[in-house]
Amino acid sequence: MNPQSSQNVELSNFVRTTAKESTIPGVAVGVWADGQVSTVCHGVTNVENPLPVDEDTLFVVGSVTKTYTATALMCLVAQSRIELEAPVRLYIPELVLADERAAAEVTVLNLLNHTSGLDWRVEVDSGEGDDALAREVAALSGSTLIAPPGTRFSYSQAGYDLLGRIVEKVTGETYERAMASLVFEPLKLEHSFFNRDDVMTRRFATGHNPDDDGKPSVARPWRHWRSDNPGGGLASSVADQLRWARFHLGDGRAESGTPVLSPELLHRMKEPTVALRGSSLGDALGIGWFLRQVDRVQTVGHGGSANGQFADFLLVPERNFAVVAMSNAGPNGTPFNQTIIRWALQNYLGSIDRDPEPLPYDKERAREVVGSYGNDYMIVTIVNDGEVLTLDARIRPEVRAGAESEPPPDVSPADIGLLSAADEFIVAGGYLKGQRGFFTRDGAGMVVGVDLAGRLFSRISQTNRAS
């Protein structure tokens, strides 16, 4: 058996064993290494009508979709139809925000690298019609910004939905049709879709969340409303994800030789545009890609989640390497994906991805950070019992009560540990294990916010100041 075959057998065994231990109904994993594709598919599409997962099974890849939207934007940049530094209002003159100055100043690049100042998301179901994105833009009129444009990174689904509307305005097509002509068709991505009518005739995975007995139960809805497509609505197969990887590791041409994007612009997407602090997402953000040094290699990637579905996508350009992991059950989907990616980095490239070690409990530092923090969608509470800090993340009650369908379950409380870097921390267990974040202070030195998973949560109250 040659080394490549032996490695593939080890990959298959590891994926299947880890999926079973994680109680995940179905997974699809792909690796591109040494010019060869390896895929491992295990389990079933869902527990109610189980079909075997194969390399063409569609998973909702969540925010990995943002890499597609960003690439389409760069195609339009190449055609001189969009300028990265141009104000968004050049393309969407009807854009209104609560802060008129911000609405006039925010640029296309601010949306692409999450420095627009827009909050995480807009909780408005704008329907399934062709006007879905236009209606979401109108709903932004009351949105306040968390910071002036260009001053800080904060992950924003709303920003990428705006980018989708720019694509519509510039091309004169729906976002979905424009994505097909700009990206899917040239690259022969024949198992990648946004429209549910396209998905329903193909084999597709559904998400799962635990029922009252802890067993996987089908999660509904299958995906969110149409206006979320630019930031998280793509359904794709592991085979297409590996084609996507090969394109972004290449020279901007499709496998047929057709030019899609210049090598210069493809490379520019992987160059830092904003530095990130205390984030497990990366050390910096390019254009649509998170950039992170892992051991001895530079990685380029993005993760995503939907309702009970999870995807992680990682490139190592200098080694012509890619790994993709998709799974269909929470809360173990993300930990499963990360375990697979770390295994692949170590076993294919010899690069070990280690979490930083937290410091011993410090009661003075702990007392400063306890309390509740929130944004428009969730509330994060940090509790101090005098020996350990615990983080609890929950969807706002009014959001959950107003939802037409059941939102994803809340994150179980998990211990967090403070790190040596000022005001940084790491989640030590549970669904968010390994996630890093940091606390923000005001001019007087008081903790006024917490960043977690790239999102800002502003302080609401201080509670449980145990000594």
VOPAGU-2260 file (C-alpha; in pm, 1 decimal, decimal comma):
REM VOPAGU-2260
SITE   aa  ch    i         X         Y         Z
SITE  MET   A    0       0,0       0,0       0,0
SITE  ASN   A    1     145,7     338,5    -100,7
SITE  PRO   A    2     167,8     622,7     156,9
SITE  GLN   A    3    -123,8     809,7      -2,0
SITE  SER   A    4    -351,7     505,0      17,8
SITE  SER   A    5    -247,1     437,2     375,2
SITE  GLN   A    6    -321,8     798,9     470,0
SITE  ASN   A    7    -664,6     777,0     307,3
SITE  VAL   A    8    -747,8     463,9     505,5
SITE  GLU   A    9    -642,0     639,4     825,5
SITE  LEU   A   10    -855,4     941,6     731,8
SITE  SER   A   11   -1158,0     721,4     665,7
SITE  ASN   A   12   -1119,6     534,4     992,2
SITE  PHE   A   13   -1071,2     853,8    1191,1
SITE  VAL   A   14   -1372,6    1029,6    1034,8
SITE  ARG   A   15   -1606,5     735,6    1090,6
SITE  THR   A   16   -1492,9     675,4    1447,6
SITE  THR   A   17   -1515,1    1044,1    1540,7
SITE  ALA   A   18   -1860,6    1080,6    1383,2
SITE  LYS   A   19   -1992,6     785,3    1582,3
SITE  GLU   A   20   -1840,8     913,9    1906,5
SITE  SER   A   21   -1995,6    1256,8    1836,8
SITE  THR   A   22   -2342,8    1107,5    1769,6
SITE  ILE   A   23   -2369,7    1282,8    1434,2
SITE  PRO   A   24   -2607,2    1118,8    1182,3
SITE  GLY   A   25   -2415,4    1221,2     868,5
SITE  VAL   A   26   -2082,3    1374,7     768,6
SITE  ALA   A   27   -1885,9    1447,5     452,7
SITE  VAL   A   28   -1512,1    1517,1     460,5
SITE  GLY   A   29   -1280,3    1599,7     173,4
SITE  VAL   A   30    -905,4    1646,9     143,0
SITE  TRP   A   31    -697,5    1778,1    -147,7
SITE  ALA   A   32    -333,5    1679,2     -98,8
SITE  ASP   A   33     -46,6    1595,7    -334,1
SITE  GLY   A   34    -273,4    1664,3    -631,0
SITE  GLN   A   35    -525,2    1400,2    -521,7
SITE  VAL   A   36    -883,6    1415,3    -396,5
SITE  SER   A   37    -988,5    1203,3     -99,4
SITE  THR   A   38   -1345,0    1199,8      30,2
SITE  VAL   A   39   -1503,2    1020,6     323,7
SITE  CYS   A   40   -1881,2    1012,8     358,6
SITE  HIS   A   41   -2042,6     848,4     657,3
SITE  GLY   A   42   -2393,7     808,0     792,9
SITE  VAL   A   43   -2727,4     936,6     670,9
SITE  THR   A   44   -2895,8    1253,6     550,9
SITE  ASN   A   45   -3147,2    1256,7     837,6
SITE  VAL   A   46   -3294,4    1030,7    1101,2
SITE  GLU   A   47   -3654,0    1048,8     973,5
SITE  ASN   A   48   -3589,9     939,9     614,1
SITE  PRO   A   49   -3232,1     813,4     618,8
SITE  LEU   A   50   -3039,1     800,8     293,6
SITE  PRO   A   51   -2664,0     737,4     278,0
SITE  VAL   A   52   -2449,5    1050,8     258,2
SITE  ASP   A   53   -2236,4    1054,4     -58,2
SITE  GLU   A   54   -1997,0    1303,7    -217,0
SITE  ASP   A   55   -2282,5    1479,2    -398,0
SITE  THR   A   56   -2510,8    1511,7     -93,1
SITE  LEU   A   57   -2597,4    1875,8     -31,3
SITE  PHE   A   58   -2524,5    2032,5     308,4
SITE  VAL   A   59   -2611,1    2391,1     402,0
SITE  VAL   A   60   -2261,7    2540,7     441,1
SITE  GLY   A   61   -2374,6    2852,9     627,9
SITE  SER   A   62   -2121,7    3134,2     631,6
SITE  VAL   A   63   -1880,0    2954,8     399,5
SITE  THR   A   64   -2121,8    3111,9     148,7
SITE  LYS   A   65   -1952,7    3444,8     220,5
SITE  THR   A   66   -1642,8    3328,7      31,0
SITE  TYR   A   67   -1861,7    3281,1    -277,9
SITE  THR   A   68   -2024,8    3622,9    -243,3
SITE  ALA   A   69   -1683,2    3785,5    -195,5
SITE  THR   A   70   -1546,4    3608,1    -504,2
SITE  ALA   A   71   -1842,1    3720,8    -713,3
SITE  LEU   A   72   -1780,1    4078,7    -596,0
SITE  MET   A   73   -1417,5    4046,4    -705,1
SITE  CYS   A   74   -1530,9    3921,6   -1047,0
SITE  LEU   A   75   -1733,4    4242,3   -1079,0
SITE  VAL   A   76   -1430,4    4441,7    -962,8
SITE  ALA   A   77   -1230,2    4275,7   -1240,9
SITE  GLN   A   78   -1497,4    4386,6   -1487,9
SITE  SER   A   79   -1468,9    4746,0   -1353,2
SITE  ARG   A   80   -1832,9    4735,1   -1245,5
SITE  ILE   A   81   -1756,0    4769,8    -873,0
SITE  GLU   A   82   -1485,7    4959,3    -683,5
SITE  LEU   A   83   -1384,9    4829,2    -341,5
SITE  GLU   A   84   -1330,8    5174,6    -192,6
SITE  ALA   A   85   -1652,9    5316,6    -334,0
SITE  PRO   A   86   -1935,5    5405,8     -93,8
SITE  VAL   A   87   -2214,2    5150,8     -83,0
SITE  ARG   A   88   -2459,0    5426,2    -174,9
SITE  LEU   A   89   -2299,7    5447,4    -518,7
SITE  TYR   A   90   -2470,6    5114,3    -587,9
SITE  ILE   A   91   -2758,0    5127,9    -336,4
SITE  PRO   A   92   -2856,1    5496,2    -321,9
SITE  GLU   A   93   -3167,1    5409,1    -118,6
SITE  LEU   A   94   -2958,6    5279,5     175,4
SITE  VAL   A   95   -3073,4    5442,1     500,0
SITE  LEU   A   96   -2928,5    5381,9     847,4
SITE  ALA   A   97   -3004,0    5549,1    1177,9
SITE  ASP   A   98   -2666,2    5725,9    1141,1
SITE  GLU   A   99   -2680,9    5927,8     818,2
SITE  ARG   A  100   -2308,4    5995,8     814,2
SITE  ALA   A  101   -2228,9    5625,2     845,4
SITE  ALA   A  102   -2474,4    5541,2     567,2
SITE  ALA   A  103   -2293,5    5786,0     340,2
SITE  GLU   A  104   -1941,7    5670,9     434,1
SITE  VAL   A  105   -1958,3    5290,4     452,7
SITE  THR   A  106   -1771,8    5129,3     161,2
SITE  VAL   A  107   -1789,3    4800,6     -24,8
SITE  LEU   A  108   -1462,6    4691,7     138,5
SITE  ASN   A  109   -1608,1    4772,3     482,7
SITE  LEU   A  110   -1882,2    4518,7     408,7
SITE  LEU   A  111   -1638,3    4259,4     276,1
SITE  ASN   A  112   -1406,1    4270,9     578,4
SITE  HIS   A  113   -1672,6    4323,9     847,8
SITE  THR   A  114   -1563,8    4678,2     938,8
SITE  SER   A  115   -1892,3    4842,3     836,2
SITE  GLY   A  116   -2009,5    4889,8    1195,2
SITE  LEU   A  117   -2331,3    4701,0    1120,9
SITE  ASP   A  118   -2451,8    4464,0    1390,6
SITE  TRP   A  119   -2458,7    4087,5    1349,6
SITE  ARG   A  120   -2785,1    4038,1    1161,2
SITE  VAL   A  121   -3130,3    4171,0    1075,9
SITE  GLU   A  122   -3409,4    3960,9    1224,8
SITE  VAL   A  123   -3659,1    4027,4     946,2
SITE  ASP   A  124   -3815,2    3757,4     731,5
SITE  SER   A  125   -3838,2    3940,9     400,4
SITE  GLY   A  126   -4000,6    3651,0     218,1
SITE  GLU   A  127   -3900,4    3428,4     -71,8
SITE  GLY   A  128   -3972,5    3670,1    -357,3
SITE  ASP   A  129   -3717,4    3830,8    -587,3
SITE  ASP   A  130   -3746,8    4146,9    -376,7
SITE  ALA   A  131   -3621,0    3973,7     -59,5
SITE  LEU   A  132   -3285,3    4154,1     -47,4
SITE  ALA   A  133   -3440,0    4489,3    -137,3
SITE  ARG   A  134   -3683,0    4448,7     151,8
SITE  GLU   A  135   -3401,7    4366,7     392,6
SITE  VAL   A  136   -3214,1    4680,9     284,3
SITE  ALA   A  137   -3528,3    4880,0     363,1
SITE  ALA   A  138   -3543,1    4715,1     706,5
SITE  LEU   A  139   -3194,2    4847,1     784,6
SITE  SER   A  140   -3331,6    5200,4     813,6
SITE  GLY   A  141   -3357,3    5178,2    1189,8
SITE  SER   A  142   -3025,7    5001,1    1242,3
SITE  THR   A  143   -2776,0    5168,5    1473,0
SITE  LEU   A  144   -2406,8    5097,8    1426,2
SITE  ILE   A  145   -2183,5    4941,8    1689,9
SITE  ALA   A  146   -1893,0    5159,1    1568,3
SITE  PRO   A  147   -1815,9    5409,4    1291,6
SITE  PRO   A  148   -1732,4    5246,4     955,8
SITE  GLY   A  149   -1371,6    5132,3     925,8
SITE  THR   A  150   -1285,7    5157,4    1295,3
SITE  ARG   A  151   -1321,2    4796,4    1414,6
SITE  PHE   A  152   -1397,2    4441,2    1302,0
SITE  SER   A  153   -1729,8    4285,6    1402,1
SITE  TYR   A  154   -1877,6    3996,2    1207,5
SITE  SER   A  155   -2192,7    4097,8    1021,2
SITE  GLN   A  156   -2438,5    3883,7     830,4
SITE  ALA   A  157   -2627,2    4202,9     748,9
SITE  GLY   A  158   -2316,0    4338,1     574,4
SITE  TYR   A  159   -2298,1    4039,3     341,0
SITE  ASP   A  160   -2668,6    4059,7     266,0
SITE  LEU   A  161   -2601,3    4417,9     156,5
SITE  LEU   A  162   -2325,4    4287,1     -71,0
SITE  GLY   A  163   -2579,0    4053,1    -225,4
SITE  ARG   A  164   -2801,0    4349,1    -300,2
SITE  ILE   A  165   -2504,5    4528,6    -462,6
SITE  VAL   A  166   -2459,0    4225,4    -689,1
SITE  GLU   A  167   -2825,7    4251,2    -787,0
SITE  LYS   A  168   -2810,4    4624,0    -857,7
SITE  VAL   A  169   -2491,6    4600,1   -1065,2
SITE  THR   A  170   -2588,1    4293,7   -1270,2
SITE  GLY   A  171   -2961,0    4356,4   -1302,6
SITE  GLU   A  172   -3021,0    3994,7   -1197,7
SITE  THR   A  173   -3130,3    3827,5    -878,1
SITE  TYR   A  174   -2842,9    3744,0    -646,6
SITE  GLU   A  175   -2891,1    3370,8    -709,5
SITE  ARG   A  176   -2892,1    3406,5   -1088,7
SITE  ALA   A  177   -2587,1    3633,9   -1080,5
SITE  MET   A  178   -2397,1    3384,4    -863,4
SITE  ALA   A  179   -2473,5    3110,5   -1112,5
SITE  SER   A  180   -2340,6    3308,3   -1408,6
SITE  LEU   A  181   -2039,6    3459,5   -1228,9
SITE  VAL   A  182   -1923,3    3157,7   -1029,1
SITE  PHE   A  183   -2115,5    2829,7   -1043,5
SITE  GLU   A  184   -2139,6    2784,6   -1419,5
SITE  PRO   A  185   -1779,1    2880,7   -1511,2
SITE  LEU   A  186   -1640,7    2654,8   -1236,2
SITE  LYS   A  187   -1878,9    2365,9   -1310,9
SITE  LEU   A  188   -2014,0    2365,4    -956,3
SITE  GLU   A  189   -2307,0    2143,9   -1047,6
SITE  HIS   A  190   -2403,4    2050,9    -691,6
SITE  SER   A  191   -2429,9    2397,7    -539,6
SITE  PHE   A  192   -2766,6    2571,1    -505,5
SITE  PHE   A  193   -2956,7    2841,9    -321,7
SITE  ASN   A  194   -3314,5    2776,4    -429,6
SITE  ARG   A  195   -3507,5    2515,9    -235,4
SITE  ASP   A  196   -3681,6    2409,0    -557,6
SITE  ASP   A  197   -3338,7    2310,6    -693,1
SITE  VAL   A  198   -3237,6    2131,5    -374,3
SITE  MET   A  199   -3557,7    1930,8    -326,9
SITE  THR   A  200   -3495,4    1698,1    -624,0
SITE  ARG   A  201   -3144,2    1607,5    -505,7
SITE  ARG   A  202   -3005,1    1422,1    -206,7
SITE  PHE   A  203   -2962,0    1669,5      77,0
SITE  ALA   A  204   -2882,5    1660,9     446,9
SITE  THR   A  205   -3103,8    1812,5     713,1
SITE  GLY   A  206   -2973,3    1954,9    1037,4
SITE  HIS   A  207   -3033,7    1794,8    1375,7
SITE  ASN   A  208   -3051,6    1925,3    1730,7
SITE  PRO   A  209   -3087,9    1719,4    2050,5
SITE  ASP   A  210   -3437,1    1624,9    2163,9
SITE  ASP   A  211   -3538,5    1602,1    2531,1
SITE  ASP   A  212   -3356,7    1268,6    2556,7
SITE  GLY   A  213   -3042,2    1403,6    2394,1
SITE  LYS   A  214   -3098,0    1213,3    2069,6
SITE  PRO   A  215   -3062,0    1385,1    1728,0
SITE  SER   A  216   -3393,7    1528,3    1609,9
SITE  VAL   A  217   -3449,8    1692,9    1270,5
SITE  ALA   A  218   -3406,7    2070,2    1294,7
SITE  ARG   A  219   -3661,3    2298,8    1133,6
SITE  PRO   A  220   -3652,8    2525,2     940,1
SITE  TRP   A  221   -3406,5    2371,7     696,4
SITE  ARG   A  222   -3261,9    2716,0     622,5
SITE  HIS   A  223   -3344,6    3080,6     697,0
SITE  TRP   A  224   -3523,6    3321,7     465,1
SITE  ARG   A  225   -3398,1    3409,3     118,3
SITE  SER   A  226   -3240,1    3743,5     208,7
SITE  ASP   A  227   -2981,7    3551,1     414,7
SITE  ASN   A  228   -2854,9    3373,9     103,0
SITE  PRO   A  229   -2550,8    3601,1      40,0
SITE  GLY   A  230   -2412,1    3536,8     384,8
SITE  GLY   A  231   -2523,5    3183,6     459,5
SITE  GLY   A  232   -2777,1    3021,6     225,7
SITE  LEU   A  233   -2568,8    2797,3      -1,6
SITE  ALA   A  234   -2627,3    2422,1     -14,2
SITE  SER   A  235   -2327,9    2239,7    -160,1
SITE  SER   A  236   -2160,6    1900,2    -175,9
SITE  VAL   A  237   -1817,9    1795,6     -52,6
SITE  ALA   A  238   -1717,5    1733,0    -415,2
SITE  ASP   A  239   -1808,2    2090,6    -512,8
SITE  GLN   A  240   -1637,3    2228,1    -202,1
SITE  LEU   A  241   -1314,6    2061,9    -314,1
SITE  ARG   A  242   -1357,5    2209,9    -663,1
SITE  TRP   A  243   -1398,6    2547,2    -492,4
SITE  ALA   A  244   -1079,1    2480,7    -298,3
SITE  ARG   A  245    -881,8    2393,1    -609,8
SITE  PHE   A  246    -998,1    2712,9    -777,8
SITE  HIS   A  247    -882,6    2927,4    -486,5
SITE  LEU   A  248    -551,3    2741,5    -474,4
SITE  GLY   A  249    -503,9    2798,0    -847,4
SITE  ASP   A  250    -438,4    3081,8   -1089,0
SITE  GLY   A  251    -791,8    3214,3   -1133,8
SITE  ARG   A  252    -889,9    2980,1   -1415,9
SITE  ALA   A  253   -1151,8    2708,6   -1410,9
SITE  GLU   A  254   -1038,4    2348,8   -1461,7
SITE  SER   A  255   -1141,6    2390,0   -1826,1
SITE  GLY   A  256    -890,7    2674,1   -1860,4
SITE  THR   A  257   -1159,7    2944,5   -1873,6
SITE  PRO   A  258   -1041,6    3263,0   -1692,9
SITE  VAL   A  259   -1270,1    3351,6   -1403,3
SITE  LEU   A  260   -1059,7    3589,8   -1192,5
SITE  SER   A  261    -710,3    3728,9   -1244,4
SITE  PRO   A  262    -428,0    3574,5   -1036,8
SITE  GLU   A  263    -366,5    3918,3    -885,3
SITE  LEU   A  264    -721,9    3958,5    -756,3
SITE  LEU   A  265    -736,5    3596,7    -638,8
SITE  HIS   A  266    -416,8    3658,2    -441,3
SITE  ARG   A  267    -547,8    3990,1    -309,2
SITE  MET   A  268    -838,1    3808,6    -143,6
SITE  LYS   A  269    -581,7    3627,3      73,6
SITE  GLU   A  270    -395,4    3941,9     179,1
SITE  PRO   A  271    -477,5    4098,3     520,6
SITE  THR   A  272    -718,2    4393,1     514,1
SITE  VAL   A  273    -783,1    4415,5     889,7
SITE  ALA   A  274    -608,8    4259,2    1190,0
SITE  LEU   A  275    -808,9    4049,7    1435,9
SITE  ARG   A  276    -752,0    4036,7    1809,1
SITE  GLY   A  277    -800,4    3739,9    2039,2
SITE  SER   A  278   -1002,0    3545,0    1783,3
SITE  SER   A  279   -1009,3    3176,3    1694,9
SITE  LEU   A  280   -1141,2    3288,2    1355,6
SITE  GLY   A  281    -795,6    3406,1    1257,1
SITE  ASP   A  282    -516,8    3657,6    1295,1
SITE  ALA   A  283    -648,7    3877,6    1015,2
SITE  LEU   A  284    -920,9    3899,1     754,5
SITE  GLY   A  285    -858,7    3923,4     382,9
SITE  ILE   A  286   -1146,5    3966,6     139,6
SITE  GLY   A  287   -1396,1    3700,1     242,5
SITE  TRP   A  288   -1125,0    3481,5     400,8
SITE  PHE   A  289    -994,6    3444,0     755,7
SITE  LEU   A  290    -614,8    3421,4     768,7
SITE  ARG   A  291    -441,4    3231,0    1046,0
SITE  GLN   A  292     -92,5    3102,2    1118,7
SITE  VAL   A  293    -107,9    2740,0    1236,0
SITE  ASP   A  294     221,4    2602,5    1356,4
SITE  ARG   A  295     446,9    2651,4    1053,7
SITE  VAL   A  296     191,5    2723,8     782,4
SITE  GLN   A  297     -39,3    3008,2     680,3
SITE  THR   A  298    -401,2    2899,8     645,8
SITE  VAL   A  299    -694,7    3058,0     464,6
SITE  GLY   A  300   -1043,9    2954,2     562,5
SITE  HIS   A  301   -1399,5    3007,8     673,9
SITE  GLY   A  302   -1655,1    2824,4     884,9
SITE  GLY   A  303   -2030,5    2821,9     875,3
SITE  SER   A  304   -2338,2    2701,7    1057,5
SITE  ALA   A  305   -2706,8    2671,6     982,5
SITE  ASN   A  306   -2983,3    2516,1    1191,1
SITE  GLY   A  307   -2811,3    2193,5    1299,3
SITE  GLN   A  308   -2567,2    2192,4    1005,7
SITE  PHE   A  309   -2200,7    2290,6    1019,9
SITE  ALA   A  310   -1923,9    2339,7     765,4
SITE  ASP   A  311   -1554,8    2421,3     786,4
SITE  PHE   A  312   -1327,2    2495,9     492,2
SITE  LEU   A  313    -949,1    2541,8     512,9
SITE  LEU   A  314    -678,0    2606,2     254,3
SITE  VAL   A  315    -299,4    2597,7     292,1
SITE  PRO   A  316    -188,3    2772,2     -28,9
SITE  GLU   A  317     187,1    2720,0      18,3
SITE  ARG   A  318     130,2    2343,4      37,5
SITE  ASN   A  319    -149,4    2321,7    -225,9
SITE  PHE   A  320    -364,8    2162,1      42,1
SITE  ALA   A  321    -731,2    2184,7     139,3
SITE  VAL   A  322    -962,9    2014,1     387,4
SITE  VAL   A  323   -1341,1    2040,0     408,2
SITE  ALA   A  324   -1566,2    1901,4     681,3
SITE  MET   A  325   -1947,6    1908,4     688,8
SITE  SER   A  326   -2176,2    1759,2     952,5
SITE  ASN   A  327   -2547,6    1758,8    1026,7
SITE  ALA   A  328   -2597,3    1770,6    1404,9
SITE  GLY   A  329   -2550,5    2015,8    1689,4
SITE  PRO   A  330   -2406,0    2072,3    1935,5
SITE  ASN   A  331   -2118,7    1845,7    1829,1
SITE  GLY   A  332   -2098,1    1949,5    1463,4
SITE  THR   A  333   -1842,9    2225,9    1506,7
SITE  PRO   A  334   -1619,9    2029,0    1748,1
SITE  PHE   A  335   -1633,7    1734,3    1504,2
SITE  ASN   A  336   -1532,5    1951,7    1209,0
SITE  GLN   A  337   -1248,6    2113,0    1401,4
SITE  THR   A  338   -1120,5    1775,7    1519,7
SITE  ILE   A  339   -1111,8    1648,8    1160,7
SITE  ILE   A  340    -934,1    1959,9    1032,9
SITE  ARG   A  341    -671,9    1945,3    1307,1
SITE  TRP   A  342    -614,9    1577,5    1237,1
SITE  ALA   A  343    -570,9    1647,5     864,9
SITE  LEU   A  344    -325,2    1932,9     926,3
SITE  GLN   A  345    -116,6    1714,8    1153,5
SITE  ASN   A  346    -126,1    1395,5     950,1
SITE  TYR   A  347     -90,5    1542,8     601,3
SITE  LEU   A  348     127,4    1847,4     672,3
SITE  GLY   A  349     282,3    1781,8    1012,1
SITE  SER   A  350     133,5    2104,9    1152,0
SITE  ILE   A  351     -19,8    2093,5    1499,5
SITE  ASP   A  352    -296,6    2337,7    1591,8
SITE  ARG   A  353    -286,1    2394,0    1968,9
SITE  ASP   A  354    -516,4    2598,5    2189,7
SITE  PRO   A  355    -343,7    2846,8    2422,0
SITE  GLU   A  356    -329,4    2745,9    2787,7
SITE  PRO   A  357    -549,6    2954,4    3022,3
SITE  LEU   A  358    -400,0    3113,9    3331,1
SITE  PRO   A  359    -489,7    3005,6    3684,8
SITE  TYR   A  360    -807,4    3165,2    3818,5
SITE  ASP   A  361    -750,9    3528,3    3919,1
SITE  LYS   A  362   -1032,3    3665,3    4134,9
SITE  GLU   A  363    -951,3    4031,7    4064,2
SITE  ARG   A  364    -954,1    3986,5    3686,6
SITE  ALA   A  365   -1262,6    3766,3    3714,2
SITE  ARG   A  366   -1461,2    4026,5    3911,5
SITE  GLU   A  367   -1407,9    4284,6    3636,5
SITE  VAL   A  368   -1572,9    4081,6    3360,9
SITE  VAL   A  369   -1879,5    3920,7    3519,6
SITE  GLY   A  370   -2216,4    4038,7    3395,8
SITE  SER   A  371   -2445,7    4030,3    3094,4
SITE  TYR   A  372   -2358,0    4142,0    2742,7
SITE  GLY   A  373   -2586,9    4156,8    2443,6
SITE  ASN   A  374   -2647,4    4240,8    2080,4
SITE  ASP   A  375   -2967,7    4239,2    1877,1
SITE  TYR   A  376   -2981,8    3858,1    1867,2
SITE  MET   A  377   -2817,8    3705,0    2173,5
SITE  ILE   A  378   -2723,8    3765,6    2535,7
SITE  VAL   A  379   -2395,5    3638,3    2679,3
SITE  THR   A  380   -2373,1    3608,0    3058,5
SITE  ILE   A  381   -2046,8    3554,3    3244,2
SITE  VAL   A  382   -2077,7    3420,1    3597,4
SITE  ASN   A  383   -1807,7    3401,6    3865,1
SITE  ASP   A  384   -1852,4    3148,9    4147,0
SITE  GLY   A  385   -1526,5    3241,2    4316,9
SITE  GLU   A  386   -1332,1    2954,7    4159,6
SITE  VAL   A  387   -1412,7    2959,6    3789,9
SITE  LEU   A  388   -1570,9    3181,7    3523,8
SITE  THR   A  389   -1862,3    3039,5    3325,7
SITE  LEU   A  390   -2006,5    3169,3    2998,2
SITE  ASP   A  391   -2368,7    3120,8    2894,5
SITE  ALA   A  392   -2501,2    3230,1    2551,8
SITE  ARG   A  393   -2874,6    3250,8    2481,2
SITE  ILE   A  394   -3095,1    3381,9    2203,4
SITE  ARG   A  395   -3289,5    3684,2    2328,6
SITE  PRO   A  396   -3632,8    3582,8    2461,8
SITE  GLU   A  397   -3808,7    3834,1    2237,9
SITE  VAL   A  398   -3627,3    3694,7    1931,6
SITE  ARG   A  399   -3719,0    3338,5    2023,9
SITE  ALA   A  400   -4079,9    3436,3    2102,9
SITE  GLY   A  401   -4117,9    3625,4    1776,1
SITE  ALA   A  402   -3967,6    3356,0    1554,3
SITE  GLU   A  403   -4209,6    3186,0    1314,5
SITE  SER   A  404   -4013,4    2862,2    1359,7
SITE  GLU   A  405   -3795,8    2730,5    1641,1
SITE  PRO   A  406   -3451,5    2896,8    1648,2
SITE  PRO   A  407   -3141,9    2686,5    1722,3
SITE  PRO   A  408   -3099,5    2579,9    2086,2
SITE  ASP   A  409   -2902,2    2794,2    2327,9
SITE  VAL   A  410   -2536,1    2724,9    2398,1
SITE  SER   A  411   -2483,0    2524,7    2716,5
SITE  PRO   A  412   -2285,0    2702,7    2990,5
SITE  ALA   A  413   -1910,5    2643,8    2964,6
SITE  ASP   A  414   -1605,3    2736,2    3169,7
SITE  ILE   A  415   -1376,7    3004,4    3031,0
SITE  GLY   A  416   -1015,4    3077,8    3116,5
SITE  LEU   A  417    -837,1    3412,2    3095,4
SITE  LEU   A  418    -521,6    3424,1    2884,7
SITE  SER   A  419    -188,0    3597,6    2927,9
SITE  ALA   A  420    -269,6    3851,6    2656,5
SITE  ALA   A  421    -453,6    4149,4    2806,1
SITE  ASP   A  422    -828,6    4087,6    2841,0
SITE  GLU   A  423    -830,9    3777,3    2618,5
SITE  PHE   A  424    -997,8    3446,8    2709,0
SITE  ILE   A  425   -1067,9    3097,4    2578,6
SITE  VAL   A  426   -1374,5    2876,1    2618,8
SITE  ALA   A  427   -1260,8    2557,1    2789,3
SITE  GLY   A  428   -1549,7    2321,7    2712,6
SITE  GLY   A  429   -1884,9    2254,8    2550,9
SITE  TYR   A  430   -2010,9    2354,1    2206,4
SITE  LEU   A  431   -1781,9    2659,3    2193,2
SITE  LYS   A  432   -1469,9    2480,1    2318,4
SITE  GLY   A  433   -1156,1    2643,2    2182,3
SITE  GLN   A  434   -1330,9    2967,9    2087,4
SITE  ARG   A  435   -1124,1    3269,3    2182,2
SITE  GLY   A  436   -1245,6    3620,5    2257,6
SITE  PHE   A  437   -1159,7    3940,4    2437,5
SITE  PHE   A  438   -1308,3    4208,8    2657,0
SITE  THR   A  439   -1331,3    4573,8    2549,6
SITE  ARG   A  440   -1269,7    4861,2    2791,1
SITE  ASP   A  441   -1377,8    5222,8    2776,9
SITE  GLY   A  442   -1154,0    5524,0    2830,8
SITE  ALA   A  443   -1184,5    5485,7    3207,3
SITE  GLY   A  444   -1069,5    5124,4    3192,4
SITE  MET   A  445   -1409,3    4968,0    3263,1
SITE  VAL   A  446   -1507,2    4650,6    3074,4
SITE  VAL   A  447   -1790,7    4750,4    2841,1
SITE  GLY   A  448   -1806,9    4466,7    2589,6
SITE  VAL   A  449   -1708,0    4114,1    2499,9
SITE  ASP   A  450   -1612,2    3984,2    2156,2
SITE  LEU   A  451   -1690,6    3617,7    2093,8
SITE  ALA   A  452   -1680,2    3437,1    1758,1
SITE  GLY   A  453   -1609,2    3774,1    1599,1
SITE  ARG   A  454   -1930,2    3933,0    1731,5
SITE  LEU   A  455   -1945,7    4225,6    1971,1
SITE  PHE   A  456   -2174,4    4197,5    2274,0
SITE  SER   A  457   -2208,6    4523,7    2469,7
SITE  ARG   A  458   -2238,5    4522,1    2848,1
SITE  ILE   A  459   -2591,8    4527,1    2983,9
SITE  SER   A  460   -2526,5    4474,8    3355,2
SITE  GLN   A  461   -2278,0    4357,3    3615,2
SITE  THR   A  462   -2382,3    4063,2    3830,5
SITE  ASN   A  463   -2247,5    3794,7    4061,6
SITE  ARG   A  464   -1925,8    3967,8    4162,4
SITE  ALA   A  465   -1799,1    3675,7    4370,2
SITE  SER   A  466   -1478,4    3719,8    4562,1
